[in-house]
Amino acid sequence: MKLVKVKHPDAMSIEAAAEFMCAIQSYNPVKLGLATGGTPVGFYDKLVRMKEAEDISLTHVHTFNLDEYVGLHAEDVNSYHFYMKKHLFQYTNIPVQQRHLPDGKAIDLEAECERYEALIEQEGPIDLQLLGLGNNGHIGFNEPGTPFSSRTHIVNLDKSTREANARYFASLAEVPEQAITMGLQTIMEAKAIFLLVAGEEKAKPLYQLLYGDVTEDFPASILHRHPHVTVIADEKACQFIPEDLNKVVVR
C-alpha cells in the first residue's frame, strides 16, 4: 500500500483524475469502478476537465458503481444514479449501456445482487477502482463486521453512516436504511485500487487503516491484502501519519 500525501483536496482530485485518465487513454476497453459521496465530487470535475481539454472520447469506457440506496428510483436526486448523471455522465459520451449501477428499486433485491455480481464477473475485471473511506472504516457500504469474502449484497446501514449522509437529505429520517453494495471480495478483484481520503474527520480512520490490524471490524483494512493500492490523502487527513518515507510519497 502506497500513501500519496497532497496539500489539499483539490490536489487529491487532480492526482486521482490523472491516474484514471491515463488508464482511459491506455486501455480499450477500460473498466472503471466508481464511488459516490462528497469526496469524489472534485475527482469527477477534474476528470471531465481533462477530457474536455484533450477532447478525449470515452466511448470505450465501462463504469461499475459501488452501490445504490434501496428504495430510491434512478431519478431521485439522492440516488447514486442521479449523482453519476450530475457529476459525470451528462458531460461524457460513455454509452448508456456501458454505465452500470445496482437497481435499488428492484422487486427482488437478492436477485438484483446476483445480477450485478454476475455482470461484474462477466465484463470484468475492473481495471481501476475508486474508493472513499468511511469514518467507521467502511468502503462501498460494507459496514464493520462484513465478511472479507462478501460479494454484492444488501446491507443495513449503520447509524453513523446514515448520520454522515444525512446532509444530502431533508432529514435523517429520509436517509434509506439499506443499500446494495459491491462486496469486499468483489472490490478486491480490481486490478488497481485508489482510495481518496480528505479532511481532519478522516484522520483517525486513515491512521487506523495504515497502522491498525487487518480485521473485519474495520473493513478497509482488507486493502492491505491487495498488491496495488494507492491512498491519496490531503494534509488534514494525514495529521497523525509519521513522515515514514517507506510509506509516504509527498506531492
N, C-alpha and C positions, 0 to 999 in steps of 0.2 A: 504494500500500500504506500502510495506517494502522496505527500501533502504539499500542495502549492499554495503558498501564503501570498495574498494580494492586499493592497491597501484598503480597498473599499468595494462594495457590492457591484459597482459599475465595472470595475476591472475584473471581478469574478465572472460576470456575464460575458465580457469580451473574450476572456480566456476560454471559457467553455464553448461559446459560439464558434470560435476559430477552430477548435478541435472537431466539432460536428461539421463545419463547412469543409474542412479538409477531407473528411470521410465522404461527404456528399460528392465532392469533386473526384474522389479516387475510386469509388466503388459504383458499379452499375449491374444490378440494382443495389441500393443501400437500405438497410432496415434499421430504423431508429426507435428505441424505446423512450417514451416521453413522459414527463411528470407535469403536475399542475401545482397550484398553490401560489403563495406570494413570492417565494424565492425565484422561481424560473421566469417570472414576467420579463425581467431585464434580459435574460438569455434569449427569449423569443424576439424581443425588439432588436437585439444586436444581430441575430441570425437573419432576420428579414432585411436589415440594413445592408449586411454583407451580400446577400443575394441580389439586392437591387443595385448595389454599387458595381457588381461584376456582371449583372444581367445573366444570372445563372438559372437554368431551368431545373425544376425539381420534379419533373415527370417520372423520374426513376426512383423516387423516394417512397418507401413504405413506412408508415408510422404505426406504433402499437403503444397505446396509453396504458399506464399502470392500473388505473382504477376508475370507478364511477360510483356515485351515490345510488343506493337502492331507492326507487320511488320517484326519481326526478326524470322527466322526459327530456329529450335532446334539446328542446328549445327553451327549457327553463334556464334563466340567467345564472343560476347557481350550479347548473350541471357542468361536468367537465367536457361534454360535447360542445356546449356553448363557449366555454373558456377557450377551447382549442380553435374554434372558429374566430373568436375575437382576437386572439393573440398571434395566431399563425396561419390557419387555413385560408382566411379571406385574402391574405396577401401573397399567396403562392398558387402555383399550378399543379400541386400534388393532386392526382386524380382521386375523386371521391371514393372509388372502390379500393384505394390503397391507404385510406385513413381508418384505422381500427381502434375502437373503444368498446368496452363492455356495455351491454344494454341494461341499464338499471331499472327499466320498466318491463323487462321480460316477464312473461307469465310464469315460466318455470325457471327460477333463478339458478337452481342446481344445474339444469341443462345448459343454461347460458354460461356458467362457469366452465363446463366441459367443452362447450363450443369454442369459447375464447382460448382455452388452453390448447385445444386441438389446432386452432388456427395458427397460433404462435409456433407450435411444433411443426406444422406443415410448411409455413412460409419462412420460418427462422433458419438459423439462429439470428437473434438480434445482433447487429454489429456494434452499436454504441447504445448504452442505456444511461439515461439521465435520472438522477435521484435527488431528493431532498432528505433532510434529517429531521425527524420529529423530536420534540422535547423529551419524549419518553423512549427515544431510540427507534421509533418505527420508521420503516422505509416502505414505500407504497402505503397501504393501510394495514400493514402487518404489525399488529399490536404486540406488546410484551406477552410472551408465552406461546406465540405462534411457532409451530414446529419448523425447524430448518428444512424439513423435507416437504413443506407445503407447496401445493400447486394453486392455480387460480381458484379462489374460494370466496364465500360470503363471510364477512367479518362484522362482529358487533363492535362499534367504535367506542373506545374509552371516553370517559367523561372529559379527560384532559384534552383529547383530540377534538372533540366536539366544541369545547370551550375555545380552543385555539382557532377554530374555523368559524366561530360564531360571528366574527367581524364581517363576514361576507353575507350574512343573513340578517333579517329584521330582528330576530331574537334567537336565543339558544334553543328555544322550543322548536324552531323551524329547521334546525340542523338535523339531517337524517341520522338515524341511529345505526344504520347498517350501510355497508358498501360492498361492491365486488372489487377484489384486488388480485393482481398477479401474486402468486405465492413466492416465498423466498427462494425455493429451488428454481422456479421459473426465472426469476431475476438473475440468479447466479449463472444461468446458461448463456447470458450475453457474452460476447467476445471481449468487450471492454466496458467498464463502468465509470461514470463520472458523478461524484457526489458534491453538490453545491451546499455550502454552509455559510450563512451570513447573520451578523447581529450578535450582541452580547448575550441574548437569551439562549443562544445555541452554544455558548462557550463551554458549559459543563457537559452537555451531551457530546460535543466534539472531543473533549478530553477523555470522557469515558470510552468513546469509540476507539481512540488511538491507544489508550493505555490500560483499559479495563479488560476483563475476562471475555472470552468468546462464550456467550450464553444466550439461550432463547429468551431470557428475561430482558435482553437488550438486543432486539432483532438485527439492528445494523451491524452488530459485531460479526455476523456471518461473513461480511465482506473481507475479513482477514483471510478467508479461505479461497478467495478469488485471486488469480495470478495478475490481473490487470485492473487495478482500482486506483483512480486518481481523485483525491479530495481537493477541491478548490475552495478556500475559505478566506474571508476577509479578516482584517486585524482584530476587530471586536470579537469575532468568534474564536480567534486564536490566542486570546489574552492569557490563558492558562497553559499554553503549549510552550515547553522549553525550546530554545533555539538549537534543536538537535539536527545537525547538518546531515545525518544519515537518514532523516525522515522528512525534513522541510526543504522545499525549494522556494526561495523568496523571489517574487517578481517585482 
